[in-house]
Amino acid sequence: MEITIDNIAEQTIINIKGRIDTATSPEFEKAIAPVIAGDMKDVIMECKDFEYISSTGLRLFLVLQKSANAKKGSLLIRNMNDDIKNVFNMTGFTALFKFE
């Protein structure tokens, strides 16, 4: 898994490449900790090269969503492939997030 985080204007863009599963979720959680603790309200998850998500990954997406909501900001998920979007649909998470 590769994660890059960029602050552009008033947005934080998190680019995920690879998988978020039980083995990689601690790395992802550590990478997003400054985003959660920081002042940036609006977060964009760029998922063009995102291949797989497990329940631990779903939990971390929820953590980001709650953080954005608490700051009166938003979390936008962009370019998610259909297989991962189906996981969000099956778990009922689609209703909790904004997709583009």
Phi and psi in degrees as a GROMACS rama.xvg file:
@    title "Ramachandran Plot"
@    xaxis  label "Phi"
@    yaxis  label "Psi"
@TYPE xy
-124.119  136.517  GLU-2
-129.355  129.589  ILE-3
-123.806  140.829  THR-4
-127.18  123.806  ILE-5
-126.861  139.191  ASP-6
-102.981  115.349  ASN-7
-124.905  120.763  ILE-8
55.9638  -117.944  ALA-9
-111.472  27.0665  GLU-10
-127.987  148.259  GLN-11
-106.009  127.13  THR-12
-111.325  120.409  ILE-13
-107.601  117.309  ILE-14
-104.612  121.744  ASN-15
-110.633  129.575  ILE-16
-124.583  122.941  LYS-17
109.289  -137.112  GLY-18
-124.213  146.901  ARG-19
-116.323  107.241  ILE-20
-135.095  -168.999  ASP-21
-57.6616  -37.6983  THR-22
-74.024  -35.2362  ALA-23
-100.42  -11.7452  THR-24
-62.235  -35.0157  SER-25
-61.5695  -37.3396  PRO-26
-65.2891  -43.5886  GLU-27
-64.6054  -43.3442  PHE-28
-60.5511  -41.954  GLU-29
-65.0843  -39.5512  LYS-30
-66.6431  -36.3934  ALA-31
-88.4495  -8.31827  ILE-32
-54.9624  -43.7327  ALA-33
-64.7549  -30.5674  PRO-34
-66.9219  -44.2552  VAL-35
-65.835  -40.7206  ILE-36
-79.8909  -17.937  ALA-37
-80.5684  -174.928  GLY-38
-92.3695  -15.1347  ASP-39
-62.4676  128.648  MET-40
-89.4729  -41.0488  LYS-41
-101.021  126.355  ASP-42
-123.438  135.438  VAL-43
-116.345  124.759  ILE-44
-96.1527  110.737  MET-45
-90.4656  113.971  GLU-46
-115.325  22.3621  CYS-47
-56.2054  -39.3294  LYS-48
-108.309  21.5783  ASP-49
-86.2047  126.981  PHE-50
-108.407  -27.7469  GLU-51
-160.395  145.906  TYR-52
-137.505  137.052  ILE-53
-105.697  -177.851  SER-54
-62.8292  -31.8024  SER-55
-67.6678  -35.4598  THR-56
-67.3728  -40.98  GLY-57
-59.5996  -41.0827  LEU-58
-60.5346  -40.6358  ARG-59
-70.617  -32.7377  LEU-60
-63.1086  -40.4047  PHE-61
-62.5691  -40.2169  LEU-62
-60.1232  -44.1911  VAL-63
-63.3126  -41.0558  LEU-64
-62.8416  -45.8302  GLN-65
-63.2894  -38.8443  LYS-66
-63.4702  -46.4036  SER-67
-62.31  -43.5919  ALA-68
-62.0226  -41.4604  ASN-69
-63.5768  -28.1574  ALA-70
-93.1745  7.8324  LYS-71
61.026  36.2244  LYS-72
-112.622  -156.494  GLY-73
-145.755  157.994  SER-74
-121.373  122.914  LEU-75
-116.019  131.461  LEU-76
-106.115  120.766  ILE-77
-113.751  144.216  ARG-78
59.2294  36.5018  ASN-79
-77.4172  135.74  MET-80
-72.8573  162.282  ASN-81
-63.6891  -35.2832  ASP-82
-62.9829  -44.3885  ASP-83
-71.7835  -37.7163  ILE-84
-61.7802  -34.0289  LYS-85
-63.4594  -36.1664  ASN-86
-62.8872  -42.9694  VAL-87
-62.2791  -40.5705  PHE-88
-63.8498  -47.343  ASN-89
-64.2869  -31.1017  MET-90
-91.016  -5.46213  THR-91
82.7943  7.48099  GLY-92
-76.4593  -17.8514  PHE-93
-55.9453  -38.4652  THR-94
-69.6179  -17.9676  ALA-95
-89.9161  -12.7028  LEU-96
-125.984  158.998  PHE-97
-100.632  129.96  LYS-98
-116.685  149.001  PHE-99
